[in-house]
């Protein structure tokens, strides 16, 4: 971490109009959240499935044998597809006859077959300071590094607060981890968020620099977030809003 701090300092000093007034480091709490979600596989509906659904829609069919004779398709294929469509909720039997469910009507209209997959889990990272999920790899302080103070504007009681998340926010966090895939006509997407469980909190190091642009006479902060591996505009803006006037008073009086 010390080498990273030196590299960042050298990078900032490349601009001779910029003077580093102060540098420090501190830690930002990051919550690891386990998400259980249900994916669904979407494929272009094959012609036989379409023909069978249309037949169930328009004709009175009670047995696979009838449909096999109607469509001139081997009965074994028909039975397999009836089993799949029953299991996935596209058709049902009412009064001894096959009929389409609302789901069956919708998928026939769209021409897309959707099949629910087994529940999966992923761990995503949440920052109460950013009020958002962050995508990156946690890099905690190394042995031998000084223990870092917690970010001075962290939300009060962040260790005790019960976190709750908007469904779309969680889906976006999962999408950032590329859990949704598309290969040819096959697409796997998230259909439902089943649960979110907080596992633990890690403190990730951040490097703060207070700078003065001598040419423009502007004081401002740069903050390197080691989780994101980039300058963190959200943290920088928060420090600028809260402390810029104090920096001017402190450093211009020297």
Buried (B, 14 or more C-beta within 10 A) or exposed (E): BEEBBEEBEEEBEEEEEBBEBEBEBBBBBBBBBEBBBBBBBBBEBEEBBBBBBEBBBEEEBEBBEBBBEBBEBEBEBBBEBBEBBBEBBBBBEEEEEBBBBEBBBEBBEEEBBBBBEEEBEBEBBBBBBBEBBBBBEEBBBEEEEEEBEEBEEBEEEBEEEEEEBEEEBBBBBBEEBEBEEEEEEEBBBBBEBEEBEEEEEBBBBBBBBBBBEEEEEEBBBBBBBBBBEEBBEBBBEBBBEEBBEEBBEBBEEE
